[in-house]
Structure formats: structure tokens, C-alpha cells
Amino acid sequence: MSRLFFGFDPSLSHFGYAVANVLTYGSKPIWLAAGVIVTKPLGCASKTEDNRHRFQGLARQLRELVRRHGHPDVVAVEAVALMHGRTTLTTISALGRARGLVDAIAAEYSVDAREFHPQALKKLVAGERTAEKADVEKSLVARYPELEALFAQLALANREHAADACAAVHAALTTTQPPHQEQ
């Protein structure tokens, strides 16, 4: 039974995503996509109007991702990480709204968004809770060599967001229970 895993690293400006197909429980995933949706300020009359346009664009592109690959069976997301003392309320609001788009996708397809904290993802993928972004990407590519080609298509600044989304998929893969079988 094939299952589609969607992973996300939500953000207003660099929204990471990954899609993997798992043909049978325990098999290696087939990575269908890994990338980043980049939004830039549009020069609107107000920040509120600008954010509205950016979120509309994100929602549209996320719906397109689902349309292109199929509805998700599992949705995994990196939890929003806030830098202590360096995060404004505006940033917190934008991150929460971006995270809400993931919840909306999950709800639309009647699945829960499985959230993983950044340190837990680093530990699962690279073996260290304090691993650097480059170590996470390197560990993912060592485990799934086909990701190297997907990451190579991205600008260096975007690779870490796509890698975080792939790490969320990996976490969901490694923590998902086998389907219950009737006897």
C-alpha cells in the first residue's frame, strides 16, 4: 500500500517542502520533490496587505504541490523555532500563520500534522541535537543519495529549508507504526 509523506519547514519567506512516496511499510522512500517556496515583499501599501498577498501565494503553491503529487497520507512539520530575545511579535505571528497553512492541508485530507522539534530532527537525522544545518543535509544525502540531485537544483540559501522538510519526512518515516492488519 503506497503512502505519500509530505514534510514542511514553514516560514513566510522560505517555506521548505518535501514529498516522498513509500511503497510498502519499511521500504526506502522514493523522493518525489524537495524544494522551497520563496516569497518576497511586493511593495504593497501596507505590511498587512503585503503579508496577505504572500500568504495567498504560499497557499496557492501548496495546493499545487498536493495537486501535482496527490493527497498526503502523512504530514510532518518542523516545529517553529524562535530565537530567544531576537524574535518580534510580527515574526511570531507570520511564522504561526505559515504553520497554520500546514495544519489546513492536513485537515483537508483528514490527517494530523505530526510536529517535530528542530533538535529532535537533528538527533534523528545526524545523531546530535546540536548538529549544524550542513550536517543534517550531509546525513540525509548519505542515507538517501537521490536527495543530492534534488538539493543541487536549489540555491545554497534554500537548501537548508528543503533539508529541514526532508528531515521531517525522515522523522515521520522512522516513527510511524506499521499499519494494523486484520486477522
Contacts in CASP RR format, 6 or more apart in sequence:
PFRMAT RR
TARGET T0000
AUTHOR 0000-0000-0000
METHOD contacts of the structure
MODEL  1
MSRLFFGFDPSLSHFGYAVANVLTYGSKPIWLAAGVIVTKPLGCASKTED
NRHRFQGLARQLRELVRRHGHPDVVAVEAVALMHGRTTLTTISALGRARG
LVDAIAAEYSVDAREFHPQALKKLVAGERTAEKADVEKSLVARYPELEAL
FAQLALANREHAADACAAVHAALTTTQPPHQEQ
1 24 0 8 1.000
1 25 0 8 1.000
1 179 0 8 1.000
2 21 0 8 1.000
2 22 0 8 1.000
2 23 0 8 1.000
2 24 0 8 1.000
3 21 0 8 1.000
3 22 0 8 1.000
3 73 0 8 1.000
3 74 0 8 1.000
4 19 0 8 1.000
4 20 0 8 1.000
4 21 0 8 1.000
4 22 0 8 1.000
4 69 0 8 1.000
4 70 0 8 1.000
4 71 0 8 1.000
4 72 0 8 1.000
4 73 0 8 1.000
4 74 0 8 1.000
5 18 0 8 1.000
5 19 0 8 1.000
5 20 0 8 1.000
5 21 0 8 1.000
5 22 0 8 1.000
5 29 0 8 1.000
5 72 0 8 1.000
5 73 0 8 1.000
5 74 0 8 1.000
5 76 0 8 1.000
5 169 0 8 1.000
5 172 0 8 1.000
5 173 0 8 1.000
6 17 0 8 1.000
6 18 0 8 1.000
6 19 0 8 1.000
6 65 0 8 1.000
6 66 0 8 1.000
6 69 0 8 1.000
6 72 0 8 1.000
6 74 0 8 1.000
6 75 0 8 1.000
6 76 0 8 1.000
6 105 0 8 1.000
6 169 0 8 1.000
7 17 0 8 1.000
7 18 0 8 1.000
7 19 0 8 1.000
7 75 0 8 1.000
7 76 0 8 1.000
7 77 0 8 1.000
7 165 0 8 1.000
7 166 0 8 1.000
7 168 0 8 1.000
7 169 0 8 1.000
7 172 0 8 1.000
8 15 0 8 1.000
8 16 0 8 1.000
8 17 0 8 1.000
8 18 0 8 1.000
8 75 0 8 1.000
8 76 0 8 1.000
8 77 0 8 1.000
8 78 0 8 1.000
8 102 0 8 1.000
8 165 0 8 1.000
8 168 0 8 1.000
9 15 0 8 1.000
9 16 0 8 1.000
9 17 0 8 1.000
9 77 0 8 1.000
9 78 0 8 1.000
9 161 0 8 1.000
9 162 0 8 1.000
9 164 0 8 1.000
9 165 0 8 1.000
9 168 0 8 1.000
10 16 0 8 1.000
10 77 0 8 1.000
10 78 0 8 1.000
10 80 0 8 1.000
10 95 0 8 1.000
10 96 0 8 1.000
10 98 0 8 1.000
10 99 0 8 1.000
10 100 0 8 1.000
10 101 0 8 1.000
10 102 0 8 1.000
11 95 0 8 1.000
11 98 0 8 1.000
11 161 0 8 1.000
12 39 0 8 1.000
12 51 0 8 1.000
12 54 0 8 1.000
12 55 0 8 1.000
12 58 0 8 1.000
12 94 0 8 1.000
12 95 0 8 1.000
12 97 0 8 1.000
12 98 0 8 1.000
13 38 0 8 1.000
13 39 0 8 1.000
13 40 0 8 1.000
13 54 0 8 1.000
14 36 0 8 1.000
14 37 0 8 1.000
14 38 0 8 1.000
14 157 0 8 1.000
14 158 0 8 1.000
14 161 0 8 1.000
15 36 0 8 1.000
15 37 0 8 1.000
15 38 0 8 1.000
15 39 0 8 1.000
15 58 0 8 1.000
15 62 0 8 1.000
15 98 0 8 1.000
15 161 0 8 1.000
16 35 0 8 1.000
16 36 0 8 1.000
16 37 0 8 1.000
16 158 0 8 1.000
16 161 0 8 1.000
16 162 0 8 1.000
16 164 0 8 1.000
16 165 0 8 1.000
17 33 0 8 1.000
17 34 0 8 1.000
17 35 0 8 1.000
17 36 0 8 1.000
17 37 0 8 1.000
17 62 0 8 1.000
17 65 0 8 1.000
17 162 0 8 1.000
17 165 0 8 1.000
18 31 0 8 1.000
18 33 0 8 1.000
18 34 0 8 1.000
18 35 0 8 1.000
18 162 0 8 1.000
18 165 0 8 1.000
18 166 0 8 1.000
18 168 0 8 1.000
18 169 0 8 1.000
19 31 0 8 1.000
19 32 0 8 1.000
19 33 0 8 1.000
19 34 0 8 1.000
19 65 0 8 1.000
19 69 0 8 1.000
19 169 0 8 1.000
20 29 0 8 1.000
20 30 0 8 1.000
20 31 0 8 1.000
20 32 0 8 1.000
20 166 0 8 1.000
20 169 0 8 1.000
20 173 0 8 1.000
21 29 0 8 1.000
21 30 0 8 1.000
21 32 0 8 1.000
22 29 0 8 1.000
22 30 0 8 1.000
22 173 0 8 1.000
23 30 0 8 1.000
25 176 0 8 1.000
25 178 0 8 1.000
25 179 0 8 1.000
26 173 0 8 1.000
26 178 0 8 1.000
28 144 0 8 1.000
29 144 0 8 1.000
29 169 0 8 1.000
29 173 0 8 1.000
31 144 0 8 1.000
31 146 0 8 1.000
31 147 0 8 1.000
31 150 0 8 1.000
31 166 0 8 1.000
32 69 0 8 1.000
33 65 0 8 1.000
33 68 0 8 1.000
33 69 0 8 1.000
33 150 0 8 1.000
34 147 0 8 1.000
34 150 0 8 1.000
34 151 0 8 1.000
34 154 0 8 1.000
34 162 0 8 1.000
34 163 0 8 1.000
34 165 0 8 1.000
34 166 0 8 1.000
35 150 0 8 1.000
35 153 0 8 1.000
35 154 0 8 1.000
35 158 0 8 1.000
35 161 0 8 1.000
35 162 0 8 1.000
35 165 0 8 1.000
36 154 0 8 1.000
36 158 0 8 1.000
36 161 0 8 1.000
36 162 0 8 1.000
37 58 0 8 1.000
37 61 0 8 1.000
37 62 0 8 1.000
38 158 0 8 1.000
39 54 0 8 1.000
39 57 0 8 1.000
39 58 0 8 1.000
41 50 0 8 1.000
41 54 0 8 1.000
42 50 0 8 1.000
42 53 0 8 1.000
42 54 0 8 1.000
43 50 0 8 1.000
44 50 0 8 1.000
44 53 0 8 1.000
47 90 0 8 1.000
51 94 0 8 1.000
51 97 0 8 1.000
55 97 0 8 1.000
55 98 0 8 1.000
55 101 0 8 1.000
58 98 0 8 1.000
58 101 0 8 1.000
59 101 0 8 1.000
59 104 0 8 1.000
62 101 0 8 1.000
62 105 0 8 1.000
66 72 0 8 1.000
66 105 0 8 1.000
66 109 0 8 1.000
71 109 0 8 1.000
72 105 0 8 1.000
72 106 0 8 1.000
72 109 0 8 1.000
72 111 0 8 1.000
73 111 0 8 1.000
74 111 0 8 1.000
74 114 0 8 1.000
74 172 0 8 1.000
74 176 0 8 1.000
75 102 0 8 1.000
75 105 0 8 1.000
75 106 0 8 1.000
75 109 0 8 1.000
75 111 0 8 1.000
75 112 0 8 1.000
75 113 0 8 1.000
75 114 0 8 1.000
76 113 0 8 1.000
76 114 0 8 1.000
76 115 0 8 1.000
76 116 0 8 1.000
76 168 0 8 1.000
76 169 0 8 1.000
76 171 0 8 1.000
76 172 0 8 1.000
77 99 0 8 1.000
77 102 0 8 1.000
77 113 0 8 1.000
77 114 0 8 1.000
77 115 0 8 1.000
77 116 0 8 1.000
77 168 0 8 1.000
78 115 0 8 1.000
78 116 0 8 1.000
78 117 0 8 1.000
78 118 0 8 1.000
78 121 0 8 1.000
78 164 0 8 1.000
78 165 0 8 1.000
78 167 0 8 1.000
78 168 0 8 1.000
79 115 0 8 1.000
79 116 0 8 1.000
79 117 0 8 1.000
79 118 0 8 1.000
80 95 0 8 1.000
80 96 0 8 1.000
80 99 0 8 1.000
81 117 0 8 1.000
81 118 0 8 1.000
82 92 0 8 1.000
82 95 0 8 1.000
102 113 0 8 1.000
103 113 0 8 1.000
105 113 0 8 1.000
106 112 0 8 1.000
106 113 0 8 1.000
114 171 0 8 1.000
114 172 0 8 1.000
114 175 0 8 1.000
116 124 0 8 1.000
116 167 0 8 1.000
116 168 0 8 1.000
116 171 0 8 1.000
116 172 0 8 1.000
118 164 0 8 1.000
119 129 0 8 1.000
119 130 0 8 1.000
120 129 0 8 1.000
120 171 0 8 1.000
121 136 0 8 1.000
121 164 0 8 1.000
121 167 0 8 1.000
121 168 0 8 1.000
121 170 0 8 1.000
121 171 0 8 1.000
122 128 0 8 1.000
122 129 0 8 1.000
122 130 0 8 1.000
122 131 0 8 1.000
122 135 0 8 1.000
122 136 0 8 1.000
122 167 0 8 1.000
123 129 0 8 1.000
123 131 0 8 1.000
124 167 0 8 1.000
124 170 0 8 1.000
124 171 0 8 1.000
124 174 0 8 1.000
125 131 0 8 1.000
125 136 0 8 1.000
125 139 0 8 1.000
125 140 0 8 1.000
125 143 0 8 1.000
125 167 0 8 1.000
125 170 0 8 1.000
125 171 0 8 1.000
126 135 0 8 1.000
126 136 0 8 1.000
126 138 0 8 1.000
126 139 0 8 1.000
127 139 0 8 1.000
128 135 0 8 1.000
131 139 0 8 1.000
133 160 0 8 1.000
133 163 0 8 1.000
133 164 0 8 1.000
136 160 0 8 1.000
136 163 0 8 1.000
136 164 0 8 1.000
136 167 0 8 1.000
137 151 0 8 1.000
137 159 0 8 1.000
137 160 0 8 1.000
137 163 0 8 1.000
140 147 0 8 1.000
140 163 0 8 1.000
140 166 0 8 1.000
140 167 0 8 1.000
140 170 0 8 1.000
141 147 0 8 1.000
141 148 0 8 1.000
141 151 0 8 1.000
143 170 0 8 1.000
144 166 0 8 1.000
144 170 0 8 1.000
147 166 0 8 1.000
150 162 0 8 1.000
151 159 0 8 1.000
151 162 0 8 1.000
151 163 0 8 1.000
154 162 0 8 1.000
END
